[in-house]
């Protein structure tokens, strides 16, 4: 591992550990949040729901839309997940 890789790994670890996960709920597969000082978004989601996140954002706000793996599969009305804005 090079010096640059070590430095980047350390920076990422510090960033990731700077903010704890918080449990949130996506309503009908959609969630949005304001984030003034965030530069990294971490998600925790159970694979049992069969969805993946589509994340978009700009400066102080981001939105997450959960998309089903299988076409035609319904997304739960209240989808619990964990998010950390670092």
Secondary structure as a PSIPRED ss2 file (coil, helix, strand):
# PSIPRED VFORMAT (PSIPRED V4.0)

   1 X C   1.000  0.000  0.000
   2 X C   1.000  0.000  0.000
   3 X H   0.000  1.000  0.000
   4 X H   0.000  1.000  0.000
   5 X H   0.000  1.000  0.000
   6 X H   0.000  1.000  0.000
   7 X H   0.000  1.000  0.000
   8 X H   0.000  1.000  0.000
   9 X H   0.000  1.000  0.000
  10 X H   0.000  1.000  0.000
  11 X H   0.000  1.000  0.000
  12 X H   0.000  1.000  0.000
  13 X H   0.000  1.000  0.000
  14 X H   0.000  1.000  0.000
  15 X H   0.000  1.000  0.000
  16 X H   0.000  1.000  0.000
  17 X H   0.000  1.000  0.000
  18 X C   1.000  0.000  0.000
  19 X C   1.000  0.000  0.000
  20 X C   1.000  0.000  0.000
  21 X C   1.000  0.000  0.000
  22 X E   0.000  0.000  1.000
  23 X E   0.000  0.000  1.000
  24 X E   0.000  0.000  1.000
  25 X E   0.000  0.000  1.000
  26 X E   0.000  0.000  1.000
  27 X E   0.000  0.000  1.000
  28 X C   1.000  0.000  0.000
  29 X C   1.000  0.000  0.000
  30 X E   0.000  0.000  1.000
  31 X E   0.000  0.000  1.000
  32 X E   0.000  0.000  1.000
  33 X E   0.000  0.000  1.000
  34 X E   0.000  0.000  1.000
  35 X C   1.000  0.000  0.000
  36 X C   1.000  0.000  0.000
  37 X C   1.000  0.000  0.000
  38 X C   1.000  0.000  0.000
  39 X C   1.000  0.000  0.000
  40 X C   1.000  0.000  0.000
  41 X E   0.000  0.000  1.000
  42 X E   0.000  0.000  1.000
  43 X E   0.000  0.000  1.000
  44 X E   0.000  0.000  1.000
  45 X C   1.000  0.000  0.000
  46 X C   1.000  0.000  0.000
  47 X H   0.000  1.000  0.000
  48 X H   0.000  1.000  0.000
  49 X H   0.000  1.000  0.000
  50 X C   1.000  0.000  0.000
  51 X E   0.000  0.000  1.000
  52 X E   0.000  0.000  1.000
  53 X E   0.000  0.000  1.000
  54 X E   0.000  0.000  1.000
  55 X E   0.000  0.000  1.000
  56 X E   0.000  0.000  1.000
  57 X E   0.000  0.000  1.000
  58 X E   0.000  0.000  1.000
  59 X C   1.000  0.000  0.000
  60 X C   1.000  0.000  0.000
  61 X E   0.000  0.000  1.000
  62 X E   0.000  0.000  1.000
  63 X E   0.000  0.000  1.000
  64 X E   0.000  0.000  1.000
  65 X E   0.000  0.000  1.000
  66 X E   0.000  0.000  1.000
  67 X E   0.000  0.000  1.000
  68 X E   0.000  0.000  1.000
  69 X C   1.000  0.000  0.000
  70 X C   1.000  0.000  0.000
  71 X C   1.000  0.000  0.000
  72 X C   1.000  0.000  0.000
  73 X C   1.000  0.000  0.000
  74 X C   1.000  0.000  0.000
  75 X C   1.000  0.000  0.000
  76 X C   1.000  0.000  0.000
  77 X C   1.000  0.000  0.000
  78 X E   0.000  0.000  1.000
  79 X E   0.000  0.000  1.000
  80 X E   0.000  0.000  1.000
  81 X E   0.000  0.000  1.000
  82 X E   0.000  0.000  1.000
  83 X E   0.000  0.000  1.000
  84 X E   0.000  0.000  1.000
  85 X E   0.000  0.000  1.000
  86 X C   1.000  0.000  0.000
